[in-house]
C-alpha cells in the first residue's frame, strides 16, 4: 500500500461502519485558547460539550452517513504553546511540526466495545499488522498519587477477549497506565475519561516480553500508533467525577507514523531496519526536490547528539527539517495563517526561517524554499484541496518572506560568528547578543540556540528576556492610553448590561440608573439606549439627553466590564451634573429621560462601517481569500481597514478594489441583518468571522446583496455594528492611502459619503490651481508637467557641465599655487562648494593634477564646516595620512572626522576657525 492507500483505507473502513467522512478543519482553530488546530477532536468540541447537537452529515463537503459518527484525517500543528515538537524535528524520525491525525468519533452512539473491536480489525485484518507485535494500555489509577476514577475494567475485558482469540496472553499484551498515560481531560473541568492506546513493537525480534518492556518507555522501537479515548465523565470543580448522560469516543492515529512503519517494514513484514516516518512516500516528492536543488543525497542517518554531527548526519537532518517545514508552512498559509510578528503568525515565520537556515547548510541560496511548495501540493493536494486552490498565494507569500529574511540572514550569521570571536573561550552566548540577532537580523531565539548548540554552547536566555522586557517597556512608555476608571470600578453583582435598542430607532425613553465619574469626565448610564457604544472598531454615537428641563450633550459612548453603556457628557454638561448631584433633592438618578442619537453622526459612521465590509469583500476578491481583517476603525470622518497580506498592494490592484466597491455602491444593494444560531454559520467559509472574538449562542450576520435573512449575499460577516440600509446611501468611497503597518499587515485608509465628496473637491481645486500655473486644462496637466520636467532636466545637465568646467578651472588654479616641501606638493585652502560631495570631487581633481602630494580643503555649509584631505601614494609612504590630517583639523573645528590614509572627510560646528586651521 502507498501512503494514500493507507489513508483512504482508514476512511473507507469507517464509512462502512456508518461514519460520516468529514473534511479536515482549518489549521486556524475555532477556540481562542489554541495557537493551531492540534488534534482531530478540535472541531467536534461543541458536540462533546453539549453546545451543539450531532449533525455532521449536514456539514459542508462531507461524505454523509450517520450524524452521530464521524471520521476524518485532520491537519495538525504542534509547534507552540503546550504542544511543541519544533526543536526535535530533524534530529529524530518521528516528530513533526505538521502531521495528519486519522480519527473516528462517536457522539453518544457506540462505545468501547465497537471502538476497540473495529480498531483491531482495521490494523490486523485489513492492514495485516502482526497481532503478536501489538500491546494495549488501559487506565489503572495510582490512588497514592490522587489519580481520578477507577480502573477501566471494561476496556481490559474487551482487550483480554481479543488477545485470547489470537492465542496471546492478556497478561503480557495488556499494560496498565496511570493518569499521565491513560486518562484524558479536556481541561481542569469538563468532559474526560480513560483512554486505551495501541503500541507497536518494532524490534527486530517479535519477542513479547522484550516488546512489553518498551511500552511507554519513549523508545523509537516500540511506539504508540492509535489512542482510543472514552469520554464518559465530567470533571467537576470540586474534584469529583460525574458520569455523562451521553458517552463519546474520540480516537487519534498518527498517519505519517503508520505510513512510515509500513514503508520501513515492507508492509509490516521485515523489522530489521530502524523505523522512520520519513520513509513514507508522502515525503518522497520533497526529498527528491531537495536533492535536485542541493546536489546531495538523503541516507537516513540519525544523530545521537546535537553537536559534533558528521557531514552526512547534518545533510540528513536538513532534509528532514526542510520536508517537514515546507509541509507545515504551506498548509498554514493555505489556511490563512501568514508569517508575522505575533502569536501563531510568528510561529509560522520561525518555522520558515528555521527551514531557510537549514537550507544554507545544504548550500541552498535564498529563494529555494518557494520551490518546495510544488512537491507539497503534489503529495497532499488531493486530500487537502485548499493547497491546490491557494498554491500561487502560498508561493508568493514564501517568496516575499524569503526575500525579506534573505537580506539579513548572511549579516546575522556574520554577527553571530563575530560575537563568538570576541569571546573565543566562552561557553555561553550573551543574552544581549541573542537579542541583537533577534531585533536587528530577525533571528528567532530558538534559531540562535540551534546555532549555539551545534558549537557546544548555550544561550543566556534570562539575559535575552531581560532585553526583551526593556523593549516592551519602551513600547509601553510610547503608548498613550485613555484609561476610564469607571470601566473597572464597582463591579457589583446587580449591574446589568444596558439594553441597546438602536438598530431600529434613534430616539427612546429611558431611566437614568447611574452617574459615573472618572477623572474629569462624567458618564450617564441608562437602563436602555439607542446610542451605540464604541465596539469592534466602530466609534460611539453622539447624541443628547433631556431630563426634566435640563439638556445634556453626549459626545461619546463606551462600555464598561458589565456591558453597561457609559454616555460621556460634554465638559459643560459634566459641570452641571456635578452641581445637581451634590444635593439628594436634586439628584438625577432614577429620573426618566428622553435620549436621542445625532442622525448626521450615526449616518456618517454607518456609511464608513458598510464601506469597510465592501472593502473587505473587494480585497478578498482581488488579492485572494487569504486576506483577513486585522483591525478597523470606523468614525464619522474616515475608515481605517487593516488586513493581513504579504506584499504591497499594487497601484492597479488598488484601483480595481476601489472600482469594485464603488460599483457595488451604485448597485444600491440591500444591507440586511439576521440573528441566527452561531452553530448554523460557524463552519461557513462565506460568512466571515474573526478569530479570537467570543460569540454567543446567537449571532448577528450583516449581509450585503442577496435576499434579506437568507444568508446568500456576496458579503456576509458576523457584526454587531450599525450600517446603512442600502449600499447607495454610502454615496462614494475614495481611498486615501495604502501602507504597511507591520510585517505582513497592510492598511487602507478611505473616506465615504460627505468626507469623500470633500476629498474630491479638494483634489479638483488643487488640479485647477496646478493647471492654471501650467496654462493647461485638466486633461493636459500631465503632458505639460512632463514637458516642464524634461526641460528642467536638460537645464540641470547643462548647469552640471558648467559647474564641472568651473571646478576644473578652480582645481588648476589651486594646483598652480601648491607649495613644495621635501619633494611633495601641498595645497591647503578654503573654497566655495555647493555640497560636501562637490568639495570631495574638487579635492580629488586637485590631487590628480599635483601628481604626488597632499591636499586639504575646507568649505562651510550653513552652520557647519566640512574638511577633506587626500594623500598620494608617495605622500603616504613619506608618513602623511589623510585620516590623521582630518582628525586633527576636525578637532580644531569642534568636531570629529577620520578615514583612510588616502582619503578622509570630517568637520565641525566652529565655522569661524575654518580659515585659521587651513592656513
N, C-alpha and C positions, 0 to 999 in steps of 0.2 A: 504493500500500500504506500502511496505517496502521502505527504502531509495533508494535502487537500482531501484525499480519500478518508483519512482518519477523522478529520473534522466533519466531513459530510456523513460518514457512517454513524458518528455520535448523534448528529441532528436527526438523521433518518430513523435511528433506533428509537429515539424518544417520540418522534412523530407517530411511530407505530403504536406507542403506548398512550396515545391520545393527548400529547403535549402540543400546545401552540408554539410554533417556532418564531421567536421574536428577534428582530434585528438588534445588533449591538447599539446601546445608547451612546451618546457623545462622551468623549473624554472630559468635557466640561460638565461637572456634576450638577445635579439639581440641588444638593444640600450645600448651604453656605459654609458648613463646617469642614468640607473636604477641599483639598487642593485639586485633586483629579478624581475621576471615577477609578476606584482602586479595587473593586470586587464586582462580581457578576450580579450580586443581590442589590446593588445600589438603586437601580431603577424600580425595584419592587418594594422598597421600604414602606411607602404609603399603604400598600396592601397588608404588609406584616403588622403595621401599627393600627390597622383598622380604620384608617382615614379614607380608604378607597376600597370599594367592593372589587373582587376579582373580575376583570373584564378584558383580559389580554387578547382574546380573539378579535376584539374590535380595535386594537391598536393599529397604527399605520404600518404598512409594509410587512405584516405578519403572514405566516403560513398557518391559517387558523385551524383550531381544533377546540379543546375544552378551555373555558375561561379559568378554571382552577388548576391548570397545569401549563407550565412554560418550560422551554429550553432555548438556549442560545449559545453563541460564542461572543464574549464581551471583551472589547479592548480595555486594558487596564494600564495605568501608570503608577509605579511605586518609586518615586524619586524625590520625595519631600515630605516633611512632617513626620508622623508616627511611622509610616511605612516608607523606608528609603533604602533602596538597593544600589544606588548610583555608584558608590565607591567600590563595590565588589565587581561591577560589570567589567568583563575583560580578563580579570585575574582568576576567575573560575569559569566553569562551563554551564552553569545553571542559574545565574542571576541575570535579570533583565530590568531595564527601566520600563519598557513597554512589553506586555505579553498578552496573550489571549487566554481567557478563562472559559472553559467549557462548563456549562452548568445546567441542571434541571431543578425545577421548583414545583412544590405542591402547596397550594393555598387552601388549607383546611380540607384537603382531599385525601390522598394516600399518605402513609406514614412510614415507619421504619421497615416493616416487612417488605413492602414493594420497593422502597428506595434501595435497600441493601441487596435484595434479590436481583433487581434489574441491573444494578451496578456490577454485580458478579457475573451476570450473564453476558453483558457487553464486553467486559475486558477479557474474560476467559473463553467464552464460546464464540463470540463474533471476532474478536481481535486475536485470540489464541495465546494470551499470556499464560505461562505455566502456573497452575494453581499452587504448586509446591513452593514457588518463589514469592507468594503473597502473604502478607500479615495484616491483621486488622487490629486497630486500637479501639478500646471502649473506655467510657468515663468511669473512674473509680476514685471517689474523693478522698483526699487526705484530711481527715477531720481534725488532726492535730494542727493543721495549718489554716483551719477555718474554711475549707473548701465547701461550696454550697451543695444542696440537694443530696440525692442518694446515688448509689451505684446504678449504672444503666444495665440492669439485668436483662431487659427486653432485647437490647442490641446484642448482648452476649449470647443469649439463647438462639437468636437468628443466625449469628455467625457460627456458633457451635454446630448447628444443624448442617449448615453449608459445608464446613470443613470436614465433618464426618462423612457426608455424602461423597466427598472427594477422596476419602480414605486418609485424611490428615488429622492430626491430633490437635483439638482446640486448645489444649493447654500450652502448646508450642506456638500456635499461629494466632492466638488472641493475646494482646498485650494491654495491660492496664495503663491508664494515663490519668494524671491529676488535672486540676483546674487549668493550669497553664497550657497543657497539650490537648485537652479534650472537653473543655466547656466553653461554649461561645456566648458572648454577650454583646448586644448592640451598643450598650453604654452602661453606666453605673446603675441605671434603672431601665426598665423596658423589656422587650422580648429577649429570651435567651434559652439555652438548652444544651444538652450534651451533644457531642459530635463523635463520629466514628471515622477514622482515617484508614485508607488502604496504602500500605507501604510495599515497595517492590525491592526484593533482594537482587542486586546486580553484581554480586561477587562471581568470580569465575565458577566457583562450586555452588551447587544448589543446596548445600548442607543447611538444614533447617535451624539447627542450634546456633550456627555461626551467623546466619541471617537475622535471627531474632535479637542477637546481641547488639546489632546496629540500628534497630528501630529507635527513632527519636534520639540518635546519637550524633546527629549532624554529619553523617558520612555520605559522601557522594556515591558510595556503593550500595546504599540502602535508603531510598528516598520516598517521601510521600507523593503519591500521584493523584489522589482523589480524597476529598473531605466531604462527608455527609453530615450536615448539621440538622439537628432535630429541635426545632423551636417549639417548646412545649410549656415554658414557664414565663411569668412576668416577674422581673426583679423589682421588688418594692423598695421604697426609700428607707424603710426600717430594717432592711437587710433580709427580709423573708422572701420566699418564692411562692407565688400562687399559680396553679395550673391555668393555662389559657383555655378560653372557650373553644377556640379553633387552633389546631396544631398544624405546623407547617414544616416543609422540608426545603433546605437550601444546600445545594451541593456545588462544589467547585473543583475543576480538574485543570492542571496546567497543560495547555495544548502543546507548547513547544517542548515541554519535558517528556510527554508521551511520544511525540513525533521523533524527538531526538533519540530516545531509547530504542524505538522501533528501527531507526536507521542504523544506529550503532551496533545493534544485535542481529541485524539481518532478519528482521521480522520476529524478534523475541526468541531467537534460537541460539546465537553464539554470544556468550557473555565474557569473552576473553578480553575485549577492548574496554578502555575506560569510557563510561557513558558521557555524552555531551549533547546538550540541547542544540548546539550549533551544527551537529551532524544532520539535523533535519533539512530536507531540501527546500524549506521555506526561506532559508538563509542563502541558498546556493547562488541566486542571481546577484546578490550583494557581494559575496566573496569573489565572484567572477569579475565584477566591475572593479572592485578594489585592486585585484591582481592585475587587471588590464591597465589601470591608471598608474600603479606603483611599480610594476615590473617585478613584484615579489610574490612568493608562493606561501600559502597557508599550510602549515604542517601540524596543527592541532596540539602543539606543546602547551603545557600548563605550568606556570611557575609555582614554586612553593614559598616564595617570599616576595616582598615588594621592591627590594633594591638589589642591585648587582645581577640583573637579568642577563641572560645570554642574548645574542643578536636575534636568534630565531624566536626566543620567548617574547622579546619586545615586538617583533613582527606579528606574532600570533595574537598577543594581547590587543594590538592596534586593530587587527582585522575584526576581532570580536566586538571591540568598542564601536568601530565605525558601522558594522552591521546593525548592532543594537540601536545606537543613537540615531542613525538615519531613519529607522522604522519609527522610533519614538517621536522625533521632531516632525516627520512628515505627517503622521497620524494626528498629532496635536494641532498642527497648523490647519490641516484639512477640517478639523472640528472647531476652528475659530480661535485657538489659543496661540496668539502671536508672541514671538520673543519680545520681552520688555524689561522694565526695571523693577517690577514689584510682583509679589505673590507667585502664582503659577506661571505667569509670563516670564518672570526672571528665572524660574527653574528650567523652562524650555531654552532660554538663552544660555544658561550654564551648560546644559547638555550639548547644545550645538557647539559652543566654544570648546568644550572638552573634546568633542569629536574633531574639530579643526586642529586642536593641539596634537592629538594622536595622529592626524594625517601628516603633520610635519615630521613625525618620527619615521614615516614611510617615504619621506622625500616629496610629499604632495604639496603643491603650491595653492595658495588661497584661490578659491573658485572651484575646487574639486567637489565639495560637499553637495552642491546643487546637482551634480551628475549622478548622485546616489538615489535621487528621487525616482527615476525611471525604474530601476530594479525593485524598489519598494512597491511601486504600483504594479509591476509585473507579478510579484508574489502575493500581494494582498488585495489588489484592486477588485478581484472577482467577488470576494466576501465582504469587502468594505467599499461599496461603490462611491462613497464620498471622496475617496482618494483619486479615483479617475476623474470625477467631476471637478475637483479642485487642483489637479496636478499642476497646471500652469501657475496658479496663485502660489502654491507651495514652493515651486521652483523660484519664483520671483522674490518671495519673502526671504528664502535662504540666501539667494544671491545678494540681496541688499544687506543682510546681516554679515555675510562673509566679507563683503567689501568694507563694511564699517569696521569689523574687528581686524581684518587683514591689515588695515592702515596702522594699527598699533601693536599687533602681535610680535613682529620682529623687534620693535623697540622695547617692548615689555620683556621679551626673553633676554635682550642685551642688558636691560636694567637688572633683571634677576641675577645674571651672571656677574654683573658689576658689584652687586650687593655681597655676593659670595667672595669676590676677590678683595673687597675691603676688609673682610674678617675671615681669612682663609682657614683659621683653626676653630671657628665656631661650629657648634652642633645645633644651634637654634637660629632660625631666620627671625630678625626683629619684627615685632608687630607693625612698627611704623613703615618698614619696607613692604610688608604684605599689604598694608593699606594703600601705599603709593601705587603698587601694582594694580590694586582694585580700582582706586579712584581715578588714576591717570591713564592706565592702559587697559582697563576693562577686564582684568583677570579676576574671576570669582575666587574666593578664599580657598575652596576645595581644589581648584586648579593649581594654585600656588603650593598647597600642601602636597599635591601629587608630584610636582617638580622637586620639592624638597625631599620627599620620601625616596625618590629614585636616587638621590645623592646621600642617603643615610642621615638626613636632617629632619628636624621638626620645626613647626612654625609657632611663634608666640601668639596663640590665638587670643589670650587675655589682652595683650598689647594691641592687637588688631581691633578687638571690640572696644577698647578704650578710645582709639582713634575714631571709630565709627560713632561712638556716643558724642564725641566732640563735634563731629559733623552734624549730628542730629540736633545738638544744642544750638549750633549756628543757624540751622534751618528754623528751629522753633523761635529763636530770637528775632529772625527776619519776618516772621509772620505776625500780622496784626489781626486779632480776632475780637469781635464784639461779643462779650460774654453777658448774657442776660441772666442775672441771678434768679429771677422769678421762674425760670425754666427748670431749676433744680431744687428749689426750696419747697418746704411744706408738702411733702408727698403724703398727704392724708388719705386714708382709705376711702373717704367719701367723695373724693374728687373723681368726676366722671368726664369722659371726652365730650367736647362740645358737639352738638348735633349740627352738621353742615348741611344746609338746605339750598346752597347757592347754584346748583346746576340748572335749576329751572326757574329761579326767581332772584331778583336783585334787591328786593326790599322785604322786611319782615318785622314782626313784633317779637320782642324777647324780654327776658328778665335779666337784669344785671345781678350776677351771683357773687362777684368778687372784684375787688380793685387791688391790683398788684403793683408794688413799687420796686424798681430796680435801678440803682444809681440815680440818674437824673430823669429816667423815663417812668411813665405811668401807663398801665395797661388795664383795659376793661375786659372782663370775662362774662359772657352771656351764656344762657342755657342753650341757645341756638343762634345761628348766624348765617347770612348769605355771603359773608366775606370769606374769600379763600385765604388760607394760611400758607405762607411760604413752604413749599414742599416739592421734591422732585425737580428742583431747578427752576420752578415757576415762582415768580415774585408774589408776595402777598398783595391783596387788594388795597385800594384806598377807599375811603367812604366817610360816612358821617353817622352820628347817633344823636337822637333827641330824647332827653329825659326831662319830663316836665317842661319847663320853659327854657332849659339850658340846651345849647347845641355844642357838640364836640366833634372836632375834625379827627379822623382816623388816618394816619399816614403809613401804616404798615400792619401786617398781621403775621404772627409767628405761633408755633405750637410749643407747649411745654411737654414734659415727660408723660403726663397723664393724658395727653391728646387734647388738652383744652386750647381753644383759640385765644391768644392774647392780642387784643386790639390796641396797638400803640397810639397814644394820643399826641397831637401836635403840642409843642412845648407850651404855648399859651394856655391851651386847654388843660394840660397837666397841672399848671399852677392853680387854675380854678378848682380842679378836683381836690387838690391838697387842702385848699381853704374850706371847701364844703364838707369834706370828710373829717375835719378837725373837731366837729361837734356832732354827737349822736343824733341830734334832732334834725340835722340836715344831711345825714348820710344817704348816699345814692344806692347802696346795696339793697336789693330786694325790690327796687322800683322797676316799673315797666318802661321799655324803651322802644322807639321806632328807629331801626337801623337800616342803612342802605349802602349799596355799592356805587362807587363812581362809575357810571356806564362807559365813559370815554377811556378810563384807565383799564377797566376789565376788557373792553373790546381790543385795545391795543396789545395787552398781554396775551389774550386768546389768539389773536392773529399770529403772534410770534410762536405760540405753542403749536398751533396747527401747522405752521410753516416748518417747525422743527421735525414733525412727523413726515412731511413731504420731503424734506432734505434727507432724512434717514432712508426713506424709501428709494430716492434717486441715487444716493451714494451706493447702496447695495446693488442697484440695477446697473450702474456704470462701472463701479470698481470691483464688485464681487460680493458674495454673501458672507465673506469673512469679516466685512465691516460691521463693527458693533459700537453702539453708543458708549462713550466713556465719561459722560458728564455733560450737562447742558445748563444754560441759564436763559430764562425767558422773562424779559422785563417789558415795560411799555415802550422803551427806547430801541431795543435791539434783541437779537437772538445770537447766542453763542452755542455752537454744537461741537463737542469733542468726540473723536472717534478713533478706533484702532485701525491703523493702516500702516504699511511698511515703507512707504515712499511718498515723496511729494506728489500731490495731485497735479497732473499736467494741465497747462492752461486750456488745452482743447477739451479735456475731461471736465474741467470746472465749468466751461461754457455749456457743455452738454447737460451737466447736472442742473445748472441754473435754468436752462431752456426747458428741461423736463418739468421742474417744479412749477414754472410759470404756465406751462401748457396745462397742467392739472388745475391751476388757479382759474384759467379761462374756461376749463371744462365745467366748473361750478358744481362739482360732485358733492353729494350729501356727506356730512360728517355726523356720524351717529355713535351711540354707545349702547352697550348691553352688559348687564350684570349676569354672570354665568358662574357655575361651579368651577373652581380652579382645576379640578380633575379633568374637566372637559377640554381644556386648552393647554394643559401643562406640557404635553408632548408634541404640540403642533408647531412645526418649524415656521409656518406662515404667520403665527401670532407671536410677535416679538415680546420677549420678557427679559428682564435684566437680572443677571446672576448676582446674588447677594441680597436682593430685595426679598423681604418676607411677605408672602402672600397669604391671605386668609382662605377660608373655605370658599368664599365667593369673591370674584374679581371683576373689575370694570374693563371691558375691552373697547377701545376707541377705534372706530372703523371709518376709513375714507373710501368711498366708492362702494359698488355692490348694493345689495338690498339691506336696509337697516335691520340690525339684530340677527341677520342670517350668517354672520361671520364669513362673508365671501368677498370682502373688499380687497383692493390691491395693497392698502396699507392697514395693518392691524397691530395694535400694541396694547399691552396692559398699562393703563394710565389713569391716574386719579385727578388729572388737571382739567382746566376749563378750555373749551375750544369754540371756534366759530361754528355756525350751523351748516355752512357750505364753504367750499374752498374759495368761491368767488368773493366772499367777504374779505379775504386777505388783501385783495387789490393788486398787489405786485410784490415780488420778492427780489431783492438785489443783494448780491454777495459783495461784501466789503473787503474781506481778506481771507486768505488760506495760509496756514503756517504750521510749523512743528512746535509742540509744547513739551514733548519728551520723546525719547527714542520709541518709535512705533506708535506714537499718538499724535494725531493731527487736530487742527481746529479750523472750523469755518465760522466767520463772523458775518452776519447778514442782518438786513432790516426788511421789514414788511409794513404794508399799509402806508400811513402818512410819513413815517421816517424814510421809507423807500422813495416816495414822491419827492420829499425834500432833498434826498441824495441826488436824484436825477436832475432836479432843478439846479442844485449846486454845480454838478458836473457840466450841465449845459451852459451855465453862466461862465464857468471857467474856460470852457471851449470857445465861447464867443469872445472872451477877452483875449485869449491867445490868437484867435483868428483875426481879430481886429489889428493886433500888433504885427501880424504877419501879412496883413492885407489879403486874407484868404477866407473863403467860405468854409463851413463845417466839413465838407467832403474834400476840400483841398488842403486842409491843415497839415496832414501827414506828409503830403508831397512837398509843400512849401518848406516844412521843417527839415525834411531830408536834404533838400537843396541847400538850405542855410547851414546845416551841419557839414555838408560836403565842402562848401566854401570855407567854413571855419577851419576844417582840417587842412585844406590847401594853404591857408594863411599861416597856420601853425607850422607847417612843413617849411615854408619859406623863412619864417622867423627863426626856426631852429637852425637853418643853414646860415643865416646871418650871424646868429649867436656863436655857432661853431667857428665861423670865419673870424669873428671878433676875438674869440677865445684863443684861436691860433696866433693871432697878432699879439695878444697880451702875453702868451707863452713865449713868443720870440723876444718880446721886449724884456720879460723877466729873466730869460736865459742870458740875454746880452749883458745884463747888469750883475751877473754872478761874480762872486769873489773867489779867489783861488787860495787854498791852504793845503799844504802837504800833497800837492798834486791832485787835489779834488776840488770841484766847483761847488760853491754853496749859494743857495738862494733862500732868503728869508724875507717875507713881505706880507702886508695886509692888503687884501684885494676886495673887489666887489663881485658878488656872485648871487645868482637867483635862488640857489638852494644848496644844501650840503653836498648833494651829488655832483652839482656843477663845479663846486670847489675841488672835489676829489678828481674830477675829469681834468681840470686845469692843471693840478699838481702832477698828474700822470703825463700830460703833454710836456710840461717843463722838464721833468727828469729825463724824458726821452730825448729832448733836444740837448741836454747837458752832456749826455754820454755816460760819464761817471761822476757822481756827486751826491749831494744831499739837498732836498727841497723841503722847506717848511713854510706853509701858507696859512693865513687866518682870515676869517670873514665873520661879520656879525649878521645875525638873523633875528630881528626883533630884540628881545632882551637876553638873547643867548649868543655866546661866541663859540665858533667851531674852528678847530685847527686840524690840519692834516700834515703828515710827514711821509716822505719817500726816500729810500736809500738804495743806490745802485749796488750791484754785486761787489764792486771794488770798495765802496764805502763800508759795506757790511764787513768785508774782510779786514778793513782798517779799524774796526771796532765801533762803528756807528750803527745804531739800531733804531728804526722808526718808532717801535713800540715804546722804548725808553724815552725818546725825544718827546713824544706826545704825552706820555705820563707826566713828565716834568712841566711841560707847557700848561697842561690842564690843571695841575695842582696850583700853579700861579694864578690861574683864572678862577679858582674856587670850585673846580670840578674834577672829573675823573676821565681817564682815557687810556688807551693802550692798543696793542695789536701785534702784528708780526714784525720781524726785522726789516722787511722790505716796504711795508705799508702799515700805517696806523692812523686812527681818527679819534678825536675826543673833543673836549671843550669845557666851558664853564659859564657861570652867570655874570662874572665881572667883566662886562664888555669894555669898560673904560681902560683896562690894563692890556688890551689886545696889542696895541702898537708898541707898548713898552716891552712886552715879553718876546716880541718878534723883531727886536732891533737887530 
